[in-house]
Protein backbone atom coordinates (compact mmCIF):
# COMPACT_ATOMS: atom_id res chain seq x y z
CA UNK A 1 0.00 0.00 0.00
CA UNK A 2 1.15 3.54 -0.72
CA UNK A 3 0.33 6.42 1.58
CA UNK A 4 1.78 9.76 2.62
CA UNK A 5 4.64 9.48 5.10
CA UNK A 6 4.00 10.16 8.77
CA UNK A 7 6.28 11.12 11.65
CA UNK A 8 6.36 7.47 12.81
CA UNK A 9 8.03 6.54 9.48
CA UNK A 10 11.08 8.76 9.98
CA UNK A 11 13.44 6.11 11.44
CA UNK A 12 12.87 3.73 8.50
CA UNK A 13 13.06 6.59 5.99
CA UNK A 14 16.43 7.52 7.56
CA UNK A 15 17.60 3.93 7.13
CA UNK A 16 16.61 3.99 3.46
CA UNK A 17 18.36 7.33 2.99
CA UNK A 18 21.53 5.62 4.25
CA UNK A 19 21.09 2.88 1.65
CA UNK A 20 20.80 5.44 -1.16
CA UNK A 21 23.76 7.40 0.12
CA UNK A 22 25.90 4.27 0.33
CA UNK A 23 25.15 3.53 -3.31
CA UNK A 24 26.08 7.06 -4.34
CA UNK A 25 29.16 7.07 -2.11
CA UNK A 26 30.33 3.79 -3.66
CA UNK A 27 29.89 5.27 -7.12
CA UNK A 28 31.32 8.74 -6.48
CA UNK A 29 33.31 8.96 -3.22
CA UNK A 30 34.90 12.10 -4.62
CA UNK A 31 31.52 13.86 -4.31
CA UNK A 32 29.49 12.05 -1.66
CA UNK A 33 30.13 11.76 2.06
CA UNK A 34 28.90 8.84 4.16
CA UNK A 35 26.00 10.78 5.63
CA UNK A 36 22.27 11.06 5.16
CA UNK A 37 20.81 13.57 2.73
CA UNK A 38 18.42 14.70 5.48
CA UNK A 39 18.58 14.52 9.26
CA UNK A 40 15.59 13.16 11.15
CA UNK A 41 14.58 16.70 12.13
CA UNK A 42 14.84 17.84 8.50
CA UNK A 43 12.60 14.94 7.44
CA UNK A 44 10.11 15.96 10.10
CA UNK A 45 10.06 19.50 8.68
CA UNK A 46 9.67 18.21 5.12
CA UNK A 47 6.66 16.14 6.18
CA UNK A 48 4.95 19.35 7.35
CA UNK A 49 5.29 21.05 3.95
CA UNK A 50 2.35 20.69 1.60
CA UNK A 51 4.50 21.30 -1.49
CA UNK A 52 6.95 18.51 -0.53
CA UNK A 53 4.86 15.34 -0.35
CA UNK A 54 6.60 12.13 0.67
CA UNK A 55 5.02 8.87 -0.43
CA UNK A 56 5.84 5.59 1.29
CA UNK A 57 5.17 2.00 0.32
CA UNK A 58 4.25 -0.02 3.37
CA UNK A 59 3.74 -3.75 3.86
CA UNK A 60 0.84 -5.46 5.63
CA UNK A 61 2.43 -4.57 9.00
CA UNK A 62 2.59 -0.88 7.99
CA UNK A 63 6.39 -1.04 7.78
CA UNK A 64 8.01 1.29 5.25
CA UNK A 65 9.79 -0.58 2.45
CA UNK A 66 10.23 2.34 0.07
CA UNK A 67 9.78 6.08 -0.25
CA UNK A 68 9.46 8.82 -2.83
CA UNK A 69 10.35 12.39 -1.82
CA UNK A 70 8.57 14.85 -4.12
CA UNK A 71 8.78 18.60 -4.55
CA UNK A 72 6.16 20.69 -6.34
CA UNK A 73 7.96 23.38 -8.33
CA UNK A 74 6.20 26.26 -10.06
CA UNK A 75 7.68 28.54 -12.72
CA UNK A 76 5.82 31.84 -12.98
CA UNK A 77 6.54 35.02 -14.88
CA UNK A 78 9.94 33.89 -16.14
CA UNK A 79 11.48 35.79 -19.04
CA UNK A 80 12.60 32.49 -20.53
CA UNK A 81 10.35 29.66 -19.38
CA UNK A 82 6.64 29.07 -19.69
CA UNK A 83 4.48 29.04 -16.57
CA UNK A 84 4.38 25.37 -15.61
CA UNK A 85 4.03 23.33 -12.49
CA UNK A 86 6.35 20.33 -12.13
CA UNK A 87 6.45 17.45 -9.69
CA UNK A 88 10.13 16.83 -9.07
CA UNK A 89 11.13 13.48 -7.59
CA UNK A 90 13.89 14.43 -5.18
CA UNK A 91 14.61 10.87 -4.08
CA UNK A 92 13.11 7.42 -4.58
CA UNK A 93 14.36 4.35 -2.74
CA UNK A 94 13.27 0.78 -2.16
CA UNK A 95 14.78 -1.22 0.69
CA UNK A 96 17.54 -3.40 -0.75
CA UNK A 97 15.86 -6.48 0.77
CA UNK A 98 12.73 -5.79 -1.30
CA UNK A 99 14.15 -4.84 -4.68
CA UNK A 100 12.67 -6.64 -7.66
CA UNK A 101 9.18 -6.67 -6.12
CA UNK A 102 7.96 -3.70 -8.25
CA UNK A 103 7.75 -1.39 -5.23
CA UNK A 104 9.74 1.29 -7.08
CA UNK A 105 7.35 1.08 -10.02
CA UNK A 106 4.34 1.44 -7.72
CA UNK A 107 5.91 4.45 -5.99
CA UNK A 108 6.79 6.04 -9.32
CA UNK A 109 3.29 5.49 -10.74
CA UNK A 110 1.79 6.95 -7.55
CA UNK A 111 3.98 10.03 -8.03
CA UNK A 112 2.69 10.30 -11.61
CA UNK A 113 -0.90 10.13 -10.34
CA UNK A 114 -0.13 12.75 -7.70
CA UNK A 115 1.37 15.02 -10.37
CA UNK A 116 -1.79 14.66 -12.45
CA UNK A 117 -4.00 15.35 -9.43
CA UNK A 118 -1.97 18.52 -8.74
CA UNK A 119 -2.35 19.59 -12.40
CA UNK A 120 1.37 19.40 -13.04
CA UNK A 121 2.65 19.74 -16.60
CA UNK A 122 5.40 17.19 -16.07
CA UNK A 123 7.36 15.05 -13.65
CA UNK A 124 11.14 15.40 -13.47
CA UNK A 125 14.07 13.88 -11.60
CA UNK A 126 17.84 13.57 -11.70
CA UNK A 127 19.79 10.32 -11.98
CA UNK A 128 23.46 9.99 -11.16
CA UNK A 129 25.44 8.28 -13.91
CA UNK A 130 27.09 6.12 -11.23
CA UNK A 131 23.67 4.49 -10.70
CA UNK A 132 22.99 2.66 -13.98
CA UNK A 133 20.24 0.50 -12.48
CA UNK A 134 18.25 3.63 -11.56
CA UNK A 135 18.78 5.04 -15.05
CA UNK A 136 17.54 1.79 -16.59
CA UNK A 137 14.52 1.77 -14.24
CA UNK A 138 13.47 5.32 -15.11
CA UNK A 139 13.91 4.68 -18.82
CA UNK A 140 11.65 1.63 -18.42
CA UNK A 141 9.09 3.93 -16.76
CA UNK A 142 9.10 6.04 -19.93
CA UNK A 143 11.24 8.98 -18.85
CA UNK A 144 13.40 10.69 -21.45
CA UNK A 145 16.33 13.07 -20.94
CA UNK A 146 15.23 16.68 -20.65
CA UNK A 147 18.74 18.05 -20.23
CA UNK A 148 22.17 16.59 -19.51
CA UNK A 149 24.30 17.88 -16.65
CA UNK A 150 28.00 17.41 -17.45
CA UNK A 151 31.26 17.85 -15.59
CA UNK A 152 35.00 17.99 -16.10
CA UNK A 153 37.04 17.07 -13.02
CA UNK A 154 40.02 19.40 -12.70
LINZIVEN-V859646 format. One record per residue. N is the residue number from 1. RES is the residue in one letter. OMEGA is omega in degrees with one decimal (NA if undefined). Layout:
n:N res:RES omega:OMEGA
n:N res:RES omega:OMEGA
This chain:
n:1 res:X omega:177.5
n:2 res:X omega:178.6
n:3 res:X omega:174.7
n:4 res:X omega:-179.7
n:5 res:X omega:177.6
n:6 res:X omega:-179.2
n:7 res:X omega:-178.8
n:8 res:X omega:-178.0
n:9 res:X omega:-171.8
n:10 res:X omega:180.0
n:11 res:X omega:179.9
n:12 res:X omega:176.0
n:13 res:X omega:177.8
n:14 res:X omega:177.5
n:15 res:X omega:179.1
n:16 res:X omega:175.5
n:17 res:X omega:177.0
n:18 res:X omega:179.3
n:19 res:X omega:178.8
n:20 res:X omega:-178.9
n:21 res:X omega:179.4
n:22 res:X omega:178.6
n:23 res:X omega:179.6
n:24 res:X omega:177.2
n:25 res:X omega:178.8
n:26 res:X omega:-178.4
n:27 res:X omega:-177.0
n:28 res:X omega:179.2
n:29 res:X omega:176.0
n:30 res:X omega:-178.6
n:31 res:X omega:-172.5
n:32 res:X omega:171.3
n:33 res:X omega:172.3
n:34 res:X omega:-179.5
n:35 res:X omega:177.6
n:36 res:X omega:176.5
n:37 res:X omega:-179.5
n:38 res:X omega:171.3
n:39 res:X omega:178.6
n:40 res:X omega:179.0
n:41 res:X omega:176.0
n:42 res:X omega:176.9
n:43 res:X omega:179.3
n:44 res:X omega:178.3
n:45 res:X omega:178.3
n:46 res:X omega:-178.1
n:47 res:X omega:179.4
n:48 res:X omega:-174.0
n:49 res:X omega:-177.7
n:50 res:X omega:-177.7
n:51 res:X omega:177.6
n:52 res:X omega:-178.4
n:53 res:X omega:176.1
n:54 res:X omega:177.6
n:55 res:X omega:174.8
n:56 res:X omega:172.9
n:57 res:X omega:-178.8
n:58 res:X omega:178.1
n:59 res:X omega:-176.7
n:60 res:X omega:177.0
n:61 res:X omega:-178.7
n:62 res:X omega:176.3
n:63 res:X omega:-178.4
n:64 res:X omega:177.1
n:65 res:X omega:177.8
n:66 res:X omega:178.6
n:67 res:X omega:173.8
n:68 res:X omega:175.7
n:69 res:X omega:179.5
n:70 res:X omega:179.0
n:71 res:X omega:177.8
n:72 res:X omega:-179.0
n:73 res:X omega:-177.3
n:74 res:X omega:172.5
n:75 res:X omega:178.3
n:76 res:X omega:173.2
n:77 res:X omega:176.4
n:78 res:X omega:174.6
n:79 res:X omega:-172.8
n:80 res:X omega:-171.4
n:81 res:X omega:176.0
n:82 res:X omega:179.0
n:83 res:X omega:178.8
n:84 res:X omega:174.3
n:85 res:X omega:-177.1
n:86 res:X omega:168.2
n:87 res:X omega:-179.6
n:88 res:X omega:174.2
n:89 res:X omega:-178.3
n:90 res:X omega:-177.0
n:91 res:X omega:175.2
n:92 res:X omega:-178.1
n:93 res:X omega:171.5
n:94 res:X omega:178.6
n:95 res:X omega:-176.9
n:96 res:X omega:179.0
n:97 res:X omega:-176.3
n:98 res:X omega:-177.0
n:99 res:X omega:-177.8
n:100 res:X omega:-178.7
n:101 res:X omega:177.8
n:102 res:X omega:177.4
n:103 res:X omega:178.4
n:104 res:X omega:178.7
n:105 res:X omega:179.6
n:106 res:X omega:177.3
n:107 res:X omega:-179.8
n:108 res:X omega:-179.6
n:109 res:X omega:175.0
n:110 res:X omega:176.5
n:111 res:X omega:176.9
n:112 res:X omega:179.0
n:113 res:X omega:176.8
n:114 res:X omega:178.9
n:115 res:X omega:178.2
n:116 res:X omega:179.9
n:117 res:X omega:-180.0
n:118 res:X omega:-179.7
n:119 res:X omega:176.9
n:120 res:X omega:175.8
n:121 res:X omega:-176.4
n:122 res:X omega:175.5
n:123 res:X omega:-178.2
n:124 res:X omega:175.6
n:125 res:X omega:174.4
n:126 res:X omega:175.7
n:127 res:X omega:176.0
n:128 res:X omega:-178.8
n:129 res:X omega:177.2
n:130 res:X omega:-179.7
n:131 res:X omega:-175.8
n:132 res:X omega:178.9
n:133 res:X omega:176.5
n:134 res:X omega:178.5
n:135 res:X omega:178.9
n:136 res:X omega:178.9
n:137 res:X omega:-176.8
n:138 res:X omega:175.0
n:139 res:X omega:177.7
n:140 res:X omega:177.9
n:141 res:X omega:176.5
n:142 res:X omega:178.6
n:143 res:X omega:178.1
n:144 res:X omega:178.0
n:145 res:X omega:174.6
n:146 res:X omega:176.2
n:147 res:X omega:179.9
n:148 res:X omega:-179.9
n:149 res:X omega:-173.8
n:150 res:X omega:178.6
n:151 res:X omega:168.6
n:152 res:X omega:179.2
n:153 res:X omega:-175.5
n:154 res:X omega:NA
